[in-house]
Amino acid sequence: MTSRRQILGALGAAPVGVALGSGGASAEGAAPTAGRPSRVRPAPILPVEATDTPEQIIAKAADVVPRKGQLGWQRREITAFTHFGMNTFTDREWGSGAEDEAMFAPPAVDSDQWIRTYRAMGAELAMITAKHHDGFALFPSRYTPHSVRKSPGQPDVVRRYVDSARAHHLRVGIYLSPSDGSELPHAWHATWIESLRAKQAGGATLTSVELTALADGDRAPSGLGRFGNGSAVRKHTVPTLVEGDDRAADVRSGKLPSFTVQVNDYDAYYLNLVYELFTEYGPLDEFWLDGANPWADAGITQEYRFDEWFRVIKALSPDTVVFGGPNGVRWVGNEDGVGRETEWSVVPTTADPWTYHGEWLLPHGPTAADIGSRARLTEPGVTHLSWFPAEADVSNRPGWFHHPDQRPKTAAQLFDLYEKSVGRNATLLLNVPPSKAGTIDAADVAELTAFGQRVRTVYGRPVAKNADGTTTFDRVAVREDIAHGQRVEEFAVQAEIDGTWQRIATGTTIGHQRILPLAAPVTARRVRVQVLASRAEPRLGPTTLHRAAG
C-alpha cells in the first residue's frame, strides 16, 4: 500500500480563507516514487488485466477520470426531479398501465412555475418522468396508444417542460422507465388478475403492485402486449417509421440517423421512444433509466438489451450522462438523499460497463457500504475500473408523486441533505412533484426557496475575515480537482488557533467536494489540509471556509 503525507498550502504562509490547492504544496514524509507502477493513459474506463498486481490496479484507479459530460454533471450539484403523470391523478405511486387516458386531465401545466421553483432551490438541471413504470407517456409518441395523445387537450407535457427549462437557462434530463405496465401481454394479464382475485379471496396479503393491478382488473393493459412476451431477437430499424411518418424524408436523406439493432419487440419499442426523445426534445444532459422488472415474481420478465440501448444513446448524444450507463452515474444506494462518508467515484465492475446496467456490475451491489476501497478494487472478479459517481435521490415529499395529504420537507431538512449529498461527493437529485392542478404547492415553493437561499448564503462565497485578520467558521469545504481523478483516501484539516496548529476535522474521500461541519465555530488565522493517504499525487481544488450558525 502506497501511503503519503502532504500538507496543502505553503506552511506558515497561506492566510486563512484563501483557496488552498496543490500549487505551492510542500511535502511532509512523502513516499518515494521509485518502483511505482508505470502510469497508463487516463480514461473514464480502464480494464483490469489478469496479470495486473494490486499495486498496478490501484495505480490505474488513480488514472480513472471523468469525461466531459460527467464533469459538468457533478459541478451542477443539484438536479430537480419531476414525477408527474397518471399516478398524480390516481393518487398512486405505482400505476397499472390499464388506466383510462382520459383520467390524465390537468387544468393547467404550469411548467414555468415548476422551473422557477427549481431555479430558486438551486437546481441547474431539471429532469422529468416522460414515462413511469405504468407506461403512460407524457409526450405524443408514435409508438404507444397509452399517452397524452388520448388525454383531454393532448398536452405535450415534455415539450412544455423542456421549453420552460431552456427559457430559464436550466439544462434538461429525461427519465424513461424501461418497465411498462401498459405493455403487459393481454392473455397473461387476464390470467394473472384471476389469480390475484383468488389470492385475495383466500385472505393472502397482496403487494402494492398486485393491489394496483387488481383495482384496474376490469380493464386490459392499454398497450400492444410487448413487455416480456417472449418475442424473438431479430433485426429492427430504429426509427421504425409508421404510416404517414413526418420523419420519412429526413431519415431517407440521412438528415436524421437510423440504426440497425438486434433486439426483441419490446426493446425495439423502447428504443423508438428513446429516439423520439433525443431527436425531438434534445439536447439532453442526463438520461435516467433503471432496471425495474416489477412483475418478475408473477412470471413476466423483460430481458433488457442494455448494450444496444447504450450504443444507440451514445450515437445520438455522446455527451449525455446516462444513469446506470457506461461513462454515466450511479444510484447512491438509498432513497434518502444521503451519500456515504467514504464515497468513491472510481468503482470496480465485474464486466464491461457497456454490456449491462451498471448497478448490477458492482461486485457487492449498489447499496454496499464499501464500493470503491482498495480491497474492493483488487478483489477477484473485477474486470474494469470506471468513473461512476453517485447521485443521491430523494423526494421532497414522502411519495415520489404528489398526494394531497402529504407535506414537504422543511428548508432545514433540505439543507442537511445538501451537506450529506453534495457535501459527500455526490449530486442531489431532489424530486419536487406538481399536483393534479398542474402547479407545485405553495408550501413546497416556500420551503424550497428558503433552502436555496440558505445554500447560497452559506456556500455562495467563503466567510469574511474578522477585523483582526482571523476568520470564524463552522464548515470547511475541501475539494479535489476531479478532472484529474479522485485520489485522496484520508486527510485532516488543521487550523492555527492562538498561534498553535490544531486538528479540527478529519475525513476519508474528498472527490468533487467534502463538506465538514464542525461541532462548534472555530476562530483561526490560517487553515491547512493534510493529505494522509492517497493513491497518487493528490490534486486538490480550493478549500473554503463557511459559517452556517449565527
C-alpha positions as CSV (number, residue, x, y, z in Angstrom):
1,M,0.0,0.0,0.0
2,T,1.4,3.4,-1.0
3,S,1.0,5.9,1.8
4,R,1.9,9.6,1.7
5,R,1.5,12.6,3.8
6,Q,1.3,16.0,2.2
7,I,0.3,19.4,3.6
8,L,-1.5,21.6,1.1
9,G,-0.8,25.3,1.2
10,A,2.6,26.8,1.9
11,L,3.3,26.2,5.6
12,G,3.3,29.4,7.6
13,A,2.4,31.5,4.5
14,A,-1.2,30.9,3.4
15,P,-3.7,33.1,5.2
16,V,-7.0,31.6,6.3
17,G,-9.8,31.7,3.8
18,V,-7.5,31.5,0.8
19,A,-8.2,28.6,-1.5
20,L,-5.6,26.0,-0.8
21,G,-4.7,23.8,-3.8
22,S,-1.9,21.7,-5.0
23,G,0.1,24.7,-6.2
24,G,2.6,25.7,-3.6
25,A,2.3,22.4,-1.8
26,S,5.1,21.2,0.4
27,A,5.5,17.6,1.4
28,E,6.0,16.1,4.8
29,G,7.2,12.5,4.8
30,A,6.1,12.0,1.2
31,A,6.5,8.4,-0.1
32,P,9.2,7.9,-2.8
33,T,8.1,7.4,-6.3
34,A,10.7,4.9,-7.2
35,G,9.2,1.5,-8.1
36,R,5.7,2.8,-8.5
37,P,3.8,1.0,-11.4
38,S,4.1,2.9,-14.7
39,R,1.2,5.3,-15.5
40,V,-1.5,4.5,-18.0
41,R,-3.3,6.9,-20.2
42,P,-6.1,8.4,-18.1
43,A,-9.6,7.4,-19.2
44,P,-13.2,7.1,-17.8
45,I,-13.0,3.3,-18.0
46,L,-9.8,1.2,-17.7
47,P,-9.6,-2.6,-18.0
48,V,-8.1,-4.7,-15.2
49,E,-5.8,-7.3,-16.7
50,A,-5.4,-10.8,-15.3
51,T,-1.6,-10.0,-14.9
52,D,-2.2,-6.8,-13.0
53,T,-0.8,-6.7,-9.5
54,P,-2.7,-5.0,-6.7
55,E,-0.3,-2.0,-7.0
56,Q,-0.9,-1.7,-10.7
57,I,-4.7,-1.8,-10.1
58,I,-4.5,1.0,-7.6
59,A,-2.3,3.0,-9.9
60,K,-4.9,2.5,-12.7
61,A,-7.6,3.7,-10.3
62,A,-5.7,6.9,-9.8
63,D,-5.9,7.5,-13.6
64,V,-9.6,6.9,-14.0
65,V,-11.0,10.3,-14.9
66,P,-14.5,11.7,-15.8
67,R,-15.4,12.5,-19.3
68,K,-16.7,15.9,-20.2
69,G,-20.4,15.2,-19.6
70,Q,-19.7,13.6,-16.2
71,L,-17.6,16.5,-15.1
72,G,-20.2,19.1,-16.0
73,W,-22.9,17.0,-14.4
74,Q,-21.2,16.8,-11.0
75,R,-20.3,20.5,-11.0
76,R,-24.0,21.3,-11.3
77,E,-24.6,19.7,-7.9
78,I,-28.4,19.9,-7.7
79,T,-30.9,18.3,-10.2
80,A,-34.6,18.8,-9.9
81,F,-36.7,15.6,-10.5
82,T,-40.3,15.9,-11.6
83,H,-42.6,13.0,-11.1
84,F,-45.8,13.9,-12.8
85,G,-48.2,11.6,-14.7
86,M,-51.1,9.3,-14.5
87,N,-50.2,8.5,-10.8
88,T,-50.7,12.1,-10.0
89,F,-54.4,11.7,-10.9
90,T,-55.0,8.3,-9.4
91,D,-53.3,9.1,-6.1
92,R,-50.8,6.2,-6.6
93,E,-47.1,5.6,-6.5
94,W,-47.3,2.7,-9.0
95,G,-49.7,2.6,-11.8
96,S,-51.1,-0.5,-13.6
97,G,-50.9,0.6,-17.2
98,A,-54.6,-0.1,-17.6
99,E,-55.8,3.3,-16.6
100,D,-58.1,5.3,-18.9
101,E,-56.0,8.0,-20.6
102,A,-58.8,10.5,-20.1
103,M,-58.0,10.4,-16.3
104,F,-54.9,12.5,-17.0
105,A,-56.6,15.9,-17.2
106,P,-54.6,18.7,-15.6
107,P,-56.5,22.0,-15.8
108,A,-53.1,23.6,-16.4
109,V,-49.4,22.5,-16.9
110,D,-47.6,25.5,-15.4
111,S,-44.1,24.3,-16.3
112,D,-42.8,27.9,-16.0
113,Q,-43.8,27.8,-12.3
114,W,-42.1,24.4,-11.8
115,I,-38.9,25.7,-13.3
116,R,-38.9,28.9,-11.4
117,T,-39.2,26.9,-8.2
118,Y,-36.3,24.6,-9.3
119,R,-34.1,27.6,-10.0
120,A,-35.0,29.1,-6.6
121,M,-33.9,25.9,-4.9
122,G,-30.6,26.0,-6.7
123,A,-31.1,23.4,-9.4
124,E,-29.2,23.7,-12.7
125,L,-30.7,20.7,-14.4
126,A,-34.4,19.6,-14.5
127,M,-35.4,16.1,-15.3
128,I,-39.0,14.8,-15.9
129,T,-40.5,11.4,-15.9
130,A,-41.5,11.1,-19.6
131,K,-42.8,7.6,-18.8
132,H,-43.0,5.9,-15.5
133,H,-43.4,2.2,-14.8
134,D,-47.1,2.2,-15.7
135,G,-46.2,3.2,-19.3
136,F,-48.2,6.4,-19.7
137,A,-46.2,8.7,-21.9
138,L,-46.2,12.5,-21.2
139,F,-45.5,13.1,-24.9
140,P,-47.5,12.1,-28.0
141,S,-45.4,9.2,-29.1
142,R,-46.0,7.4,-32.4
143,Y,-45.4,4.0,-30.7
144,T,-47.9,3.7,-27.9
145,P,-51.7,4.3,-27.5
146,H,-51.2,5.0,-23.8
147,S,-50.1,8.6,-23.9
148,V,-51.3,12.2,-23.7
149,R,-52.4,11.9,-27.3
150,K,-55.6,10.4,-25.9
151,S,-56.0,12.7,-23.0
152,P,-58.1,15.9,-22.8
153,G,-56.4,18.7,-24.7
154,Q,-53.5,16.3,-25.7
155,P,-50.9,18.3,-23.6
156,D,-47.3,17.6,-24.7
157,V,-46.0,17.9,-21.1
158,V,-42.4,17.0,-22.1
159,R,-42.4,19.8,-24.7
160,R,-43.6,22.4,-22.3
161,Y,-41.2,21.2,-19.7
162,V,-38.0,21.3,-21.8
163,D,-39.0,24.7,-23.4
164,S,-39.6,26.2,-19.9
165,A,-36.3,24.8,-18.6
166,R,-34.3,26.2,-21.5
167,A,-36.1,29.6,-21.3
168,H,-34.9,29.8,-17.7
169,H,-31.4,28.5,-18.6
170,L,-31.7,25.1,-16.9
171,R,-30.3,22.0,-18.6
172,V,-32.7,19.2,-19.3
173,G,-32.9,15.5,-18.4
174,I,-35.4,12.8,-19.2
175,Y,-36.5,9.7,-17.2
176,L,-37.9,6.9,-19.4
177,S,-38.7,3.9,-17.3
178,P,-37.8,0.6,-19.0
179,S,-40.7,-1.0,-17.2
180,D,-44.1,-0.7,-18.8
181,G,-47.4,-2.0,-17.3
182,S,-49.3,-0.9,-20.3
183,E,-47.4,-3.3,-22.5
184,L,-48.1,-6.5,-20.4
185,P,-49.4,-9.3,-22.6
186,H,-53.2,-9.3,-22.5
187,A,-53.8,-13.0,-22.2
188,W,-51.3,-13.4,-19.4
189,H,-52.7,-10.3,-17.7
190,A,-56.2,-11.7,-17.6
191,T,-55.0,-15.0,-16.1
192,W,-52.9,-13.1,-13.5
193,I,-55.9,-10.9,-12.5
194,E,-58.0,-14.0,-11.8
195,S,-55.1,-15.5,-9.7
196,L,-55.0,-12.2,-7.7
197,R,-58.7,-12.3,-7.1
198,A,-58.4,-15.9,-5.8
199,K,-55.4,-14.9,-3.7
200,Q,-57.3,-12.0,-2.1
201,A,-60.3,-14.2,-1.5
202,G,-58.1,-16.6,0.3
203,G,-57.0,-14.0,2.7
204,A,-53.4,-13.7,1.4
205,T,-51.6,-10.3,1.6
206,L,-51.1,-8.6,-1.8
207,T,-48.2,-6.4,-2.8
208,S,-48.7,-2.8,-3.8
209,V,-48.2,-3.8,-7.4
210,E,-50.8,-6.6,-7.1
211,L,-53.3,-4.3,-5.4
212,T,-53.0,-1.7,-8.1
213,A,-53.4,-4.3,-10.9
214,L,-56.5,-5.7,-9.1
215,A,-58.1,-2.3,-8.7
216,D,-57.9,-1.9,-12.5
217,G,-58.5,-5.5,-13.2
218,D,-61.6,-5.0,-15.3
219,R,-59.5,-3.2,-17.9
220,A,-56.8,-4.7,-20.1
221,P,-53.4,-3.1,-20.4
222,S,-53.6,-0.2,-22.8
223,G,-50.6,-1.1,-25.0
224,L,-49.8,-3.8,-27.5
225,G,-48.6,-6.6,-25.3
226,R,-44.9,-6.3,-26.0
227,F,-43.4,-6.5,-22.4
228,G,-42.0,-9.9,-21.6
229,N,-44.0,-11.6,-24.4
230,G,-41.1,-13.9,-25.5
231,S,-40.7,-12.4,-28.9
232,A,-37.5,-13.4,-30.7
233,V,-34.4,-11.3,-31.1
234,R,-34.3,-10.1,-34.7
235,K,-33.2,-7.2,-36.8
236,H,-35.1,-3.9,-36.3
237,T,-34.5,-0.5,-37.8
238,V,-34.7,2.5,-35.4
239,P,-36.6,4.7,-36.0
240,T,-39.3,2.3,-37.1
241,L,-41.3,4.5,-39.5
242,V,-45.1,4.4,-39.1
243,E,-47.8,5.2,-41.6
244,G,-47.6,8.8,-42.7
245,D,-44.4,9.4,-40.6
246,D,-43.3,13.0,-40.9
247,R,-39.7,12.0,-40.5
248,A,-39.5,9.7,-43.5
249,A,-37.8,12.1,-45.9
250,D,-35.2,13.2,-43.3
251,V,-34.4,9.5,-42.5
252,R,-34.0,8.6,-46.1
253,S,-31.8,11.6,-46.8
254,G,-29.6,10.9,-43.8
255,K,-30.6,14.2,-42.1
256,L,-31.9,12.0,-39.3
257,P,-29.8,9.0,-38.3
258,S,-31.1,5.4,-38.4
259,F,-29.8,2.3,-36.6
260,T,-30.0,-1.4,-37.1
261,V,-30.4,-3.3,-33.9
262,Q,-30.7,-6.9,-32.9
263,V,-33.5,-6.9,-30.2
264,N,-36.9,-8.3,-29.4
265,D,-40.1,-6.4,-29.9
266,Y,-40.2,-4.6,-26.6
267,D,-36.6,-3.4,-26.8
268,A,-37.3,-2.1,-30.3
269,Y,-40.4,-0.2,-28.9
270,Y,-38.2,1.2,-26.1
271,L,-35.5,2.3,-28.5
272,N,-38.1,4.1,-30.7
273,L,-39.2,6.1,-27.6
274,V,-35.5,6.9,-26.9
275,Y,-35.1,8.0,-30.5
276,E,-38.1,10.3,-30.3
277,L,-37.0,12.0,-27.1
278,F,-33.4,12.6,-28.2
279,T,-34.2,13.8,-31.7
280,E,-37.3,15.9,-30.9
281,Y,-36.7,17.1,-27.3
282,G,-32.9,17.2,-27.1
283,P,-30.2,18.0,-26.3
284,L,-30.4,16.0,-23.1
285,D,-27.8,16.3,-20.4
286,E,-29.0,13.3,-18.4
287,F,-31.0,10.3,-19.4
288,W,-32.4,8.3,-16.5
289,L,-33.3,4.6,-16.7
290,D,-33.3,1.9,-14.1
291,G,-33.7,-1.8,-14.4
292,A,-37.2,-2.2,-12.8
293,N,-38.9,-5.5,-13.5
294,P,-41.9,-5.4,-11.1
295,W,-43.8,-8.4,-12.5
296,A,-40.9,-10.9,-12.3
297,D,-42.4,-12.7,-9.3
298,A,-45.6,-13.1,-11.2
299,G,-43.9,-14.7,-14.1
300,I,-43.3,-11.9,-16.6
301,T,-39.7,-10.7,-17.1
302,Q,-38.3,-8.5,-19.8
303,E,-34.6,-9.0,-20.5
304,Y,-33.5,-5.5,-21.4
305,R,-30.8,-5.2,-24.0
306,F,-28.8,-2.5,-22.3
307,D,-25.9,-2.9,-24.7
308,E,-28.0,-1.9,-27.7
309,W,-29.6,0.9,-25.7
310,F,-26.3,2.3,-24.7
311,R,-24.9,2.1,-28.2
312,V,-27.9,4.0,-29.7
313,I,-27.9,6.6,-27.0
314,K,-24.1,7.3,-27.4
315,A,-24.6,7.7,-31.2
316,L,-27.5,10.1,-30.7
317,S,-25.9,12.2,-27.9
318,P,-22.3,11.3,-26.9
319,D,-22.1,13.8,-24.0
320,T,-25.4,12.7,-22.3
321,V,-24.8,11.2,-18.9
322,V,-26.8,8.0,-18.6
323,F,-28.0,6.8,-15.2
324,G,-26.5,3.3,-14.8
325,G,-24.8,3.6,-18.1
326,P,-21.1,3.4,-19.1
327,N,-19.4,6.8,-18.5
328,G,-22.6,7.6,-16.6
329,V,-23.7,8.0,-13.0
330,R,-25.0,5.5,-10.4
331,W,-27.6,5.3,-7.6
332,V,-26.1,6.2,-4.3
333,G,-27.7,3.2,-2.7
334,N,-30.7,4.7,-0.8
335,E,-33.6,7.0,-1.5
336,D,-32.9,9.2,1.5
337,G,-30.6,11.7,-0.4
338,V,-27.6,10.7,1.7
339,G,-24.1,9.9,0.5
340,R,-21.6,7.7,2.2
341,E,-18.9,9.3,4.3
342,T,-16.5,7.4,2.1
343,E,-17.9,8.0,-1.4
344,W,-15.7,6.9,-4.3
345,S,-16.4,8.0,-7.9
346,V,-13.9,5.3,-9.1
347,V,-15.5,1.9,-8.7
348,P,-14.8,-1.7,-9.8
349,T,-17.2,-3.6,-12.1
350,T,-17.4,-7.3,-12.8
351,A,-18.0,-6.9,-16.6
352,D,-17.6,-4.4,-19.4
353,P,-19.8,-1.4,-18.4
354,W,-21.1,-1.2,-22.0
355,T,-22.8,-4.5,-21.7
356,Y,-25.2,-4.1,-18.8
357,H,-26.8,-1.7,-16.3
358,G,-24.0,-0.6,-14.0
359,E,-25.8,-1.2,-10.7
360,W,-25.7,-4.9,-11.4
361,L,-22.0,-4.8,-12.2
362,L,-20.8,-3.5,-8.8
363,P,-19.2,-6.5,-7.0
364,H,-21.4,-6.1,-3.9
365,G,-24.3,-4.2,-5.4
366,P,-25.2,-0.5,-5.3
367,T,-26.2,-0.5,-1.6
368,A,-22.9,-1.8,-0.2
369,A,-21.3,0.4,2.4
370,D,-17.9,0.0,0.7
371,I,-17.9,0.1,-3.1
372,G,-14.5,1.6,-4.0
373,S,-11.8,0.9,-1.4
374,R,-8.5,-0.8,-2.3
375,A,-10.0,-4.1,-1.1
376,R,-12.9,-3.7,-3.5
377,L,-10.8,-2.7,-6.4
378,T,-8.4,-5.6,-6.1
379,E,-10.7,-8.4,-5.2
380,P,-11.2,-11.4,-7.6
381,G,-13.7,-10.9,-10.4
382,V,-13.1,-7.3,-11.1
383,T,-12.6,-6.6,-14.9
384,H,-12.9,-2.8,-15.2
385,L,-12.5,0.4,-13.2
386,S,-15.0,3.1,-14.0
387,W,-15.7,6.7,-13.2
388,F,-19.2,6.2,-11.9
389,P,-20.1,9.0,-9.5
390,A,-23.0,8.9,-7.1
391,E,-26.4,10.5,-7.5
392,A,-28.3,10.8,-4.2
393,D,-32.1,10.8,-5.0
394,V,-34.8,11.8,-2.5
395,S,-38.3,13.2,-2.8
396,N,-39.3,16.5,-1.2
397,R,-42.4,14.7,0.0
398,P,-43.0,11.1,1.4
399,G,-44.1,9.9,-2.0
400,W,-42.5,10.4,-5.4
401,F,-45.8,11.6,-6.9
402,H,-47.9,14.4,-5.3
403,H,-50.5,13.2,-2.8
404,P,-52.8,15.9,-1.2
405,D,-52.4,14.5,2.4
406,Q,-48.6,14.7,2.4
407,R,-46.4,17.6,3.4
408,P,-43.0,18.8,2.1
409,K,-39.6,18.7,3.8
410,T,-38.5,21.8,5.6
411,A,-35.7,24.1,4.4
412,A,-33.6,22.9,7.4
413,Q,-34.1,19.3,6.4
414,L,-33.2,20.0,2.8
415,F,-30.1,21.9,3.8
416,D,-29.0,18.9,5.9
417,L,-29.4,16.7,2.9
418,Y,-27.4,19.1,0.7
419,E,-24.5,18.8,3.1
420,K,-24.9,15.0,3.2
421,S,-25.0,14.6,-0.5
422,V,-23.2,17.4,-2.4
423,G,-21.0,17.6,0.7
424,R,-20.1,13.9,0.4
425,N,-19.0,13.7,-3.3
426,A,-22.5,13.1,-4.7
427,T,-25.1,15.2,-6.5
428,L,-28.5,15.8,-5.0
429,L,-31.4,14.6,-7.2
430,L,-34.4,16.3,-5.4
431,N,-37.8,15.3,-6.6
432,V,-40.5,18.0,-6.4
433,P,-43.8,16.7,-7.7
434,P,-46.5,19.0,-9.1
435,S,-50.1,18.5,-8.0
436,K,-53.0,17.5,-10.2
437,A,-53.7,21.2,-10.6
438,G,-50.6,21.4,-12.7
439,T,-48.6,23.5,-10.2
440,I,-46.2,23.0,-7.3
441,D,-48.0,23.6,-4.0
442,A,-47.2,26.9,-2.3
443,A,-45.9,25.2,0.8
444,D,-43.3,23.4,-1.2
445,V,-42.3,26.5,-3.1
446,A,-41.8,28.4,0.2
447,E,-39.5,25.7,1.8
448,L,-37.6,25.1,-1.4
449,T,-37.0,28.8,-1.9
450,A,-35.7,29.1,1.7
451,F,-33.5,26.1,1.2
452,G,-31.9,27.6,-1.9
453,Q,-31.4,30.9,-0.2
454,R,-29.7,29.2,2.7
455,V,-27.3,27.2,0.5
456,R,-26.4,30.4,-1.4
457,T,-25.9,32.3,1.9
458,V,-23.7,29.7,3.5
459,Y,-21.8,28.3,0.5
460,G,-22.2,31.0,-2.2
461,R,-18.9,32.6,-1.0
462,P,-16.3,32.0,1.8
463,V,-16.9,33.6,5.1
464,A,-15.4,37.1,5.5
465,K,-12.4,37.8,7.8
466,N,-12.7,39.4,11.2
467,A,-11.2,42.8,11.8
468,D,-8.1,41.3,13.4
469,G,-7.4,39.1,10.3
470,T,-8.8,35.9,11.8
471,T,-11.8,34.0,10.4
472,T,-14.7,32.4,12.4
473,F,-16.2,29.4,10.7
474,D,-18.1,26.2,11.4
475,R,-17.8,24.5,8.0
476,V,-14.8,23.5,5.9
477,A,-15.3,22.6,2.2
478,V,-12.4,20.6,0.8
479,R,-12.2,19.7,-2.9
480,E,-10.1,17.7,-5.3
481,D,-9.6,18.7,-8.9
482,I,-11.6,15.8,-10.2
483,A,-10.7,16.5,-13.8
484,H,-7.5,14.6,-12.8
485,G,-9.4,11.8,-11.0
486,Q,-10.1,11.0,-7.3
487,R,-7.1,10.0,-5.3
488,V,-7.3,11.1,-1.7
489,E,-8.0,8.3,0.8
490,E,-7.5,10.1,4.1
491,F,-7.0,13.7,5.1
492,A,-7.1,16.1,8.1
493,V,-7.8,19.8,8.4
494,Q,-5.7,21.8,10.8
495,A,-6.2,25.4,12.0
496,E,-3.8,27.8,13.6
497,I,-5.6,28.9,16.7
498,D,-3.9,31.3,19.1
499,G,-0.6,30.6,17.4
500,T,-0.9,26.8,17.6
501,W,-1.8,24.3,14.8
502,Q,-4.7,22.1,15.9
503,R,-6.5,19.3,14.1
504,I,-10.2,20.3,13.7
505,A,-11.5,17.7,11.3
506,T,-10.7,14.5,9.5
507,G,-12.1,12.6,6.5
508,T,-11.5,9.8,4.1
509,T,-12.6,10.6,0.5
510,I,-12.9,14.1,-0.9
511,G,-13.8,14.0,-4.6
512,H,-15.8,16.9,-6.1
513,Q,-16.5,18.3,-2.6
514,R,-16.3,17.2,1.0
515,I,-18.1,19.5,3.5
516,L,-17.0,19.0,7.1
517,P,-19.4,20.6,9.6
518,L,-17.6,21.4,12.9
519,A,-19.1,20.7,16.3
520,A,-18.7,24.4,17.2
521,P,-17.4,27.6,15.5
522,V,-13.6,28.0,15.2
523,T,-11.7,31.2,15.0
524,A,-8.3,30.8,13.3
525,R,-5.7,32.8,11.5
526,R,-4.8,30.0,9.0
527,V,-6.1,26.6,7.8
528,R,-4.3,23.8,6.0
529,V,-5.3,20.4,4.6
530,Q,-3.1,17.5,5.3
531,V,-3.3,14.5,2.9
532,L,-2.6,11.4,5.0
533,A,-3.1,8.7,2.3
534,S,-3.5,9.0,-1.5
535,R,-3.5,6.6,-4.5
536,A,-1.2,9.0,-6.4
537,E,-0.1,12.6,-6.2
538,P,-3.1,14.5,-4.9
539,R,-4.6,17.3,-6.9
540,L,-6.6,19.5,-4.7
541,G,-9.0,22.2,-5.7
542,P,-9.8,25.2,-3.5
543,T,-10.5,24.7,0.2
544,T,-13.0,27.3,1.6
545,L,-14.4,28.2,5.0
546,H,-18.1,28.9,5.7
547,R,-20.4,29.6,8.6
548,A,-23.9,28.3,9.0
549,A,-24.6,29.2,12.6
550,G,-25.5,32.7,13.7
